[in-house]
C-alpha cells in the first residue's frame, strides 16, 4: 500500500477498449499515480465480423481496479468515471443480462443495410457509416429478429461497466451521436430510425450530461473492489469524443491522436459550424458547437503491418526499433515511393470499405527500408489530406498537437512537421482519454471548470519545427499521393 497518499482524495478512471481495459488513478491535481491494464480478445466467426463478450470487459475492469487497490487505498476515491469504445451496442434482457451477439464497431457485416439506410434517408456518412450502431441493428432486424425481440435496454461499453458498478442504466450525448440515433439539431433521440429496425423507444437509455451522476456504487461491488461506497460515479463519454483531451483547445490548433487508427480534431469557432466534407462531426458536451473530426483507419496499423510482413518477414527477433532506425536512414521521399494506407478501407475522407492500399513507384533499387519509410510518409500524407480539406472550408490549422502511441515512434513527429509544414507539439502525458474523465469527475465534485481543469494538467510540450528544405521534396510526392488516392477510390467505387 502506498502510504504517501493515505489521506489524499483520488480520482479513478476506466477506459474500456476493443482489446483491453485500462484503469488509471489520478490525484486531485491531475497527476497519474498508477495504471493497470488487462487484455482480452474478440471473436470473428466469419470474415469481416467481430463480436465480443462484455463479461470479459467487466472481469478485466475488476482485475485492473483490484491491482490498483493493492497499491493505493481506494477508499479515498472521491469520484470515478468510464469511457470506452463507441458504436458497440450491448443488449440487455428483462433480467439485465447481456443478449449476444455484441457486435463490435469494426464489424462490417451490415454493408448492404448501410447502403439501403443511406439511400432511404439521404444521410451524409458522418451521420451514418459502417462503424455506427444503426446499420448493425438493421442487420439484426433482417437476419436475427429473435435477438432484438428480447432487448429491453441498449447501452454502450462504458455504460455497461457503469451499469455493473451501479445497477443504473444511462448514457451521454457522445454515445447517442455515435449510434446514429441522435437528432443533431435538437440533441434528442431520433425515434423513427429506431422503430424502423423493430425496437421500441423504451429500449433507449436516459441521456445524462457527461459530468452528471451515473448512479451510486452497489455495496457489494464497492466492497469487492475496495472502493468507498459513497464515491461519486460520473457518467463519462465515448473514447473517440474524449480524444480532444490530447492538448489544450484553441482555434487553429489541430489535435491528432496517432494510433492504430488516427483521429484529427479541430474545435469549431463559436457560432460558426462549417460544412464538414470529412463527414464526421462529434458532439462536444460542453458547448453548442461540435468538433470537426477526421479519421484515418489504418495509420499505425499500416506501420505494424509493414514491420511484420515486409521488414521482419521470415526473419525472427528483429526489434521494431531497428526497423524504424533503418527506415529513417532513407532520405526523405523514400526514393520516390508512395504508399496509400488503405489496408482496411478508409474512413475520412472517402468512407469506403472497398478502397485498397498499395505502393506506387516501386523499382528494383528499393529495399525493405524504403518500403517502411514510404509507409510512414504515406500515413502522414493521409493526415495532411484531412488538414488540407479543413483549410479549404475556412478552418486552416496553424499547428498540430500530437497525442497517442504513435508519438513514441522515433522520427514520426518530425516527419509530420516536415510534410505538413506546421509546428508539431508533443505532450509528455499520454493519458489523453482518461485525463478527460479526470476533468469530468472534478467538475462533478465542484472543483473547477472543464477546460481549465484540463489545461492545468498539461506540461510544456516538446516542439518540432517544420524544416523548410523538405517542403520541395515532399510536394511532388504528396501530389502523387492525392492523385492515386482519388484513382483508388474511383476504382473501388466502380467495382462495387
C-alpha positions in Angstrom: 0.0 0.0 0.0 1.3 3.5 -0.9 1.4 5.3 2.4 2.3 8.6 0.8 -1.3 9.1 -0.3 -3.1 7.6 2.7 -5.3 10.6 3.3 -5.4 12.1 -0.2 -8.5 12.1 -2.4 -8.2 10.1 -5.6 -10.0 10.0 -8.9 -10.4 6.6 -10.6 -10.9 6.3 -14.4 -11.6 3.3 -16.6 -11.1 3.0 -20.4 -12.9 0.0 -22.0 -11.1 -0.5 -25.3 -11.6 -3.0 -28.1 -8.8 -5.3 -27.0 -8.0 -4.2 -23.4 -9.3 -2.3 -20.4 -7.2 0.2 -18.5 -7.8 1.7 -15.1 -5.9 4.9 -14.3 -5.7 6.5 -10.9 -5.2 10.3 -10.5 -4.8 12.6 -7.6 -6.9 15.7 -7.5 -4.1 17.8 -9.0 -4.4 15.7 -12.2 -1.2 13.6 -11.7 -1.3 10.0 -12.8 -0.5 7.8 -9.8 -0.8 4.3 -11.2 -2.1 2.4 -14.2 -3.4 -1.2 -14.5 -4.4 -2.9 -17.7 -6.0 -6.2 -18.7 -6.2 -7.6 -22.2 -8.9 -9.6 -23.8 -9.9 -10.6 -27.3 -12.8 -10.8 -29.6 -14.2 -13.4 -31.9 -14.5 -13.3 -35.7 -17.0 -16.1 -36.6 -17.0 -15.0 -40.3 -14.7 -12.8 -42.4 -15.4 -9.2 -41.6 -17.3 -10.0 -38.4 -16.2 -9.0 -34.9 -18.1 -9.9 -31.7 -17.2 -9.5 -28.0 -18.3 -10.9 -24.6 -19.0 -7.9 -22.3 -18.4 -10.2 -19.3 -14.7 -10.1 -20.3 -14.7 -6.3 -20.1 -16.2 -6.5 -16.6 -13.8 -9.2 -15.5 -10.9 -7.2 -16.8 -12.1 -4.0 -15.2 -12.5 -5.7 -11.8 -9.0 -7.2 -12.0 -7.4 -3.8 -13.1 -9.1 -1.9 -10.2 -8.1 -4.7 -7.7 -4.5 -4.3 -8.9 -4.7 -0.6 -8.1 -6.2 -1.4 -4.7 -3.1 -3.3 -3.9 -1.1 -0.1 -4.3 -3.4 2.6 -3.0 -6.3 2.9 -0.6 -9.2 3.1 -3.0 -11.4 4.0 -0.1 -10.1 7.5 -0.8 -11.6 7.6 -4.3 -13.9 10.6 -4.4 -15.2 10.0 -7.9 -14.8 7.6 -10.8 -15.9 7.6 -14.4 -15.7 5.4 -17.5 -15.0 5.8 -21.2 -14.9 3.2 -23.9 -15.1 2.1 -27.5 -18.0 3.8 -29.2 -20.7 2.4 -31.5 -20.7 -1.1 -30.0 -24.2 -1.8 -28.7 -24.8 -4.0 -25.6 -28.2 -5.5 -25.4 -29.8 -6.3 -22.0 -32.9 -8.6 -21.5 -35.6 -8.2 -18.9 -33.3 -9.5 -16.2 -30.5 -7.2 -17.0 -28.4 -10.0 -18.6 -26.4 -9.5 -21.8 -28.0 -10.8 -25.0 -25.4 -11.9 -27.6 -24.2 -11.1 -30.1 -22.3 -7.9 -29.0 -21.3 -6.7 -32.4 -18.1 -4.5 -32.3 -17.8 -1.2 -34.1 -15.2 -2.6 -36.5 -17.7 -5.3 -37.7 -18.5 -4.9 -41.5 -21.4 -7.4 -41.9 -24.0 -4.6 -42.4 -22.6 -3.1 -45.6 -25.8 -3.8 -47.6 -28.0 -2.5 -44.8 -25.9 0.6 -44.6 -26.3 1.4 -48.3 -30.1 1.0 -48.0 -30.4 3.2 -45.0 -28.2 5.9 -46.5 -30.4 5.8 -49.7 -33.6 5.9 -47.7 -32.8 9.0 -45.6 -30.2 10.7 -47.9 -27.9 10.9 -44.9 -24.3 12.0 -45.2 -21.8 9.4 -43.9 -20.9 11.4 -40.8 -24.4 10.7 -39.6 -24.5 7.1 -40.8 -21.5 4.9 -41.7 -20.3 1.4 -41.2 -18.9 1.9 -37.7 -22.1 3.1 -36.3 -24.8 1.2 -34.3 -27.8 1.7 -36.5 -26.7 -0.4 -39.6 -25.9 -3.3 -37.3 -29.4 -3.0 -35.7 -30.9 -3.2 -39.2 -28.8 -6.3 -39.9 -30.1 -8.0 -36.8 -33.7 -6.9 -37.7 -33.3 -8.7 -41.0 -31.2 -11.7 -40.0 -31.7 -12.2 -36.3 -35.0 -10.7 -35.3 -35.3 -13.1 -32.3 -32.4 -11.2 -30.8 -34.0 -7.8 -31.0 -37.3 -9.2 -29.7 -35.6 -9.9 -26.4 -34.0 -6.5 -26.0 -35.2 -4.4 -23.1 -32.4 -1.9 -22.9 -29.5 -0.9 -25.2 -26.3 0.7 -23.9 -22.7 1.0 -24.9 -19.4 -0.4 -23.4 -18.7 2.3 -20.9 -22.3 2.4 -19.9 -22.2 -1.4 -19.4 -19.3 -1.1 -17.0 -21.1 1.7 -15.1 -24.2 -0.4 -15.0 -22.2 -3.3 -13.4 -20.9 -0.8 -10.9 -24.2 0.9 -10.0 -27.1 -1.0 -11.5 -28.3 2.2 -13.2 -28.8 2.5 -17.0 -27.9 5.7 -18.8 -25.7 7.1 -21.5 -24.4 10.5 -22.7 -24.7 12.6 -25.9 -21.5 11.4 -27.5 -22.7 7.8 -27.5 -26.1 8.8 -28.8 -24.5 10.6 -31.6 -22.2 7.7 -32.3 -25.1 5.4 -32.6 -26.7 7.4 -35.5 -29.8 7.7 -33.3 -29.4 11.4 -32.4 -31.1 14.4 -34.0 -28.1 16.8 -34.3 -30.3 19.9 -34.1 -32.5 19.0 -31.1 -30.0 16.6 -29.4 -32.9 14.2 -28.9 -33.3 10.6 -29.9 -34.5 10.0 -33.5 -37.3 7.5 -32.8 -38.2 7.0 -36.4 -34.8 5.2 -37.1 -35.2 3.0 -34.0 -38.8 2.0 -34.9 -37.7 1.1 -38.4 -35.5 -1.7 -37.0 -38.2 -3.0 -34.8 -37.2 -1.6 -31.5 -39.4 0.5 -29.2 -38.3 3.8 -27.7 -38.3 2.1 -24.2 -35.0 0.4 -25.1 -33.1 3.7 -25.2 -31.3 4.7 -22.1 -31.7 8.1 -20.4 -29.3 10.6 -21.8 -27.4 12.5 -19.0 -24.7 15.1 -19.0 -21.2 13.7 -19.3 -20.3 15.3 -16.0 -23.6 14.2 -14.4 -24.4 11.5 -11.9 -24.2 7.9 -13.2 -25.7 6.4 -10.0 -24.3 5.1 -6.7 -21.9 2.2 -6.3 -23.6 -1.1 -5.4 -22.5 -2.0 -1.9 -21.2 -5.5 -2.8 -19.3 -4.1 -5.8 -17.7 -1.4 -3.7 -16.7 -3.9 -1.0 -15.2 -6.3 -3.6 -13.1 -3.5 -5.3 -12.1 -1.7 -2.1 -14.0 1.4 -3.1 -15.8 3.9 -0.8 -19.5 3.2 -1.4 -20.1 7.0 -1.2 -17.7 7.7 -4.1 -19.4 9.6 -6.9 -19.9 7.8 -10.2 -19.8 10.2 -13.1 -21.5 9.4 -16.5 -18.4 9.9 -18.7 -18.2 10.0 -22.5 -17.2 7.9 -25.5 -13.5 7.4 -26.2 -13.3 9.0 -29.7 -15.1 12.1 -28.5 -12.7 12.2 -25.5 -9.6 12.3 -27.7 -9.8 16.1 -27.9 -8.2 16.0 -24.4 -4.9 15.4 -26.1 -3.9 19.1 -25.8 -5.3 22.4 -24.8 -8.1 23.5 -27.2 -7.8 26.7 -29.2 -8.8 27.9 -32.7 -6.2 26.9 -35.3 -4.8 24.0 -33.2 -5.5 20.5 -34.6 -5.3 17.7 -32.2 -4.1 14.5 -33.8 -4.3 11.2 -32.0 -1.8 8.9 -33.8 -2.5 5.2 -33.0 -3.6 2.1 -34.9 -6.1 4.4 -36.5 -5.8 8.2 -36.2 -8.2 11.0 -35.4 -7.8 14.6 -36.4 -9.9 17.1 -34.4 -10.4 20.8 -34.5 -12.8 22.8 -32.4 -15.4 24.9 -34.2 -15.5 28.6 -33.5 -18.5 29.8 -31.5 -21.4 30.5 -33.8 -19.8 29.0 -36.9 -20.0 25.4 -37.8 -18.7 24.8 -41.4 -19.9 22.1 -43.6 -17.7 19.1 -42.9 -16.5 17.3 -46.1 -14.6 14.9 -43.9 -18.1 13.6 -43.0 -17.5 13.5 -39.3 -18.9 15.7 -36.5 -18.7 14.9 -32.9 -20.9 16.2 -30.1 -18.9 18.4 -27.8 -20.7 18.1 -24.4 -19.6 21.5 -23.0 -20.8 23.8 -25.7 -23.3 24.2 -28.6 -20.7 23.6 -31.3 -19.4 20.2 -32.3 -15.8 19.2 -33.0 -14.8 18.8 -36.6 -13.1 15.4 -36.8 -11.5 13.2 -39.4 -10.5 9.6 -39.0 -7.8 7.7 -40.9 -8.4 4.0 -40.4 -5.1 2.1 -40.6 -2.2 4.5 -39.8 -0.3 2.9 -37.0 -1.7 -0.4 -38.1 -0.1 0.1 -41.5 3.3 0.6 -39.9 2.9 -2.6 -37.8 1.9 -4.5 -41.0 5.0 -3.2 -42.8 7.2 -4.2 -39.9 5.7 -7.7 -39.6 5.1 -8.6 -43.2 7.7 -6.6 -45.1 10.7 -5.8 -42.9 10.7 -8.7 -40.5 9.1 -11.3 -42.9 10.6 -14.7 -42.3 13.3 -13.3 -40.1 12.7 -13.5 -36.3 13.5 -11.5 -33.3 14.2 -8.3 -35.1 13.2 -5.4 -32.9 10.7 -2.8 -34.1 13.2 0.0 -33.2 15.7 -1.4 -35.7 13.0 -1.3 -38.4 12.3 2.3 -37.7 16.0 3.2 -37.4 16.7 1.7 -40.9 13.7 3.4 -42.4 14.8 6.8 -41.0 18.2 6.2 -42.6 16.5 6.5 -46.0 16.4 10.1 -47.2 13.0 11.9 -47.1 10.9 10.9 -50.0 11.7 7.2 -49.8 13.3 7.1 -53.2 10.1 8.3 -54.9 8.0 5.5 -53.4 4.4 6.5 -52.4 2.1 4.4 -50.1 -1.7 4.5 -49.8 -2.5 3.4 -46.2 -5.9 1.9 -47.0 -5.4 -1.6 -45.7 -8.9 -1.9 -44.2 -10.8 0.5 -46.4 -10.8 4.2 -45.3 -13.0 6.5 -43.4 -12.2 10.2 -43.9 -12.5 11.5 -46.4 -13.7 8.6 -48.6 -15.9 6.5 -46.3 -15.3 3.4 -48.4 -14.9 -0.2 -47.1 -13.7 -1.2 -50.6 -10.8 1.2 -51.3 -7.5 -0.6 -51.2 -4.0 0.5 -50.3 -0.7 -0.1 -52.1 2.6 1.2 -53.3 3.3 3.4 -56.3 6.8 3.9 -57.8 8.4 0.5 -56.9 11.8 -0.1 -58.7 14.5 -2.7 -58.5 16.6 -0.4 -56.3 14.1 -0.2 -53.5 14.8 -2.2 -50.3 12.6 -3.1 -47.4 13.7 0.0 -45.5 12.4 2.2 -48.4 9.1 0.5 -48.2 8.8 1.1 -44.4 9.8 4.7 -44.8 7.2 5.1 -47.6 4.5 3.6 -45.2 5.5 6.2 -42.5 5.3 9.0 -45.1 2.0 7.7 -46.6 0.4 7.8 -43.2 1.4 11.4 -42.8 0.1 12.2 -46.3 -3.3 10.9 -45.2 -3.3 13.2 -42.2 -2.2 16.1 -44.3 -5.1 15.4 -46.7 -7.5 15.9 -43.9 -5.9 19.1 -42.8 -5.9 20.5 -46.3 -9.7 19.8 -46.5 -10.2 21.8 -43.3 -8.2 24.7 -44.9 -10.4 24.5 -48.0 -13.6 25.1 -45.9 -12.1 28.0 -44.0 -10.8 26.2 -40.9 -7.0 26.2 -41.5 -4.6 24.8 -39.0 -1.6 26.7 -37.7 -0.1 23.9 -35.5 -0.6 20.2 -34.7 -0.8 18.8 -31.2 0.1 15.2 -31.4 -1.1 12.5 -28.9 -1.3 8.7 -28.9 1.1 5.9 -29.0 2.5 6.9 -32.4 4.3 9.8 -30.8 6.7 7.3 -29.3 7.8 6.1 -32.8 11.1 7.8 -33.4 11.1 10.3 -36.2 7.3 10.4 -36.8 6.6 13.8 -35.1 9.4 15.5 -37.1 8.2 13.8 -40.3 4.7 15.2 -39.6 6.1 18.7 -39.2 8.1 18.4 -42.4 5.3 17.0 -44.6 2.5 19.3 -43.2 4.9 22.3 -42.8 3.4 23.0 -39.5 4.8 23.0 -36.0 4.1 19.8 -34.1 3.7 19.8 -30.3 4.0 16.5 -28.3 2.9 16.5 -24.7 4.6 14.1 -22.4 1.4 12.9 -20.7 -0.1 10.3 -23.0 -3.2 9.6 -20.9 -5.4 11.6 -23.3 -8.8 9.9 -22.8 -8.7 9.3 -19.1 -7.5 12.8 -18.5 -10.8 14.0 -19.8 -12.5 11.6 -17.3 -10.5 13.1 -14.5 -11.7 16.6 -15.5 -15.4 15.4 -15.7 -15.1 13.9 -12.2 -13.6 17.2 -10.8 -16.4 19.2 -12.4 -18.9 16.9 -10.9 -17.3 17.4 -7.5 -17.5 21.2 -7.9 -13.7 21.6 -8.1 -13.4 23.7 -11.3 -14.4 24.2 -14.9 -13.8 21.6 -17.5 -11.3 23.3 -19.8 -9.3 25.0 -17.0 -9.0 21.6 -15.2 -7.7 20.0 -18.4 -5.3 22.8 -19.1 -3.6 22.7 -15.7 -2.6 19.1 -16.2 -0.5 19.8 -19.4 3.2 20.3 -19.1 5.4 22.0 -21.6 5.3 20.2 -24.9 8.3 19.1 -27.0 8.2 21.2 -30.1 9.1 20.0 -33.7 9.5 22.8 -36.2 9.0 22.2 -39.9 12.2 22.1 -41.9 11.5 24.2 -44.9 14.2 22.5 -47.1 12.0 19.4 -47.2 8.9 21.2 -48.5 10.1 20.8 -52.1 11.0 17.2 -51.5 7.5 16.2 -50.3 5.4 18.4 -52.5 5.5 16.3 -55.7 5.1 13.1 -53.7 2.1 14.5 -51.9 0.6 15.4 -55.3 1.2 11.9 -56.4 -0.5 10.6 -53.2 -3.6 12.7 -53.8 -3.8 11.6 -57.5 -3.5 7.9 -56.7 -5.8 8.1 -53.7 -8.6 9.5 -55.9 -7.8 6.9 -58.5 -8.1 4.1 -55.9 -11.4 5.5 -54.6 -12.9 5.6 -58.1 -11.7 2.2 -59.0 -13.1 0.7 -55.8 -16.4 2.5 -56.4 -16.8 1.2 -59.9 -16.1 -2.3 -58.7 -18.9 -2.2 -56.2 
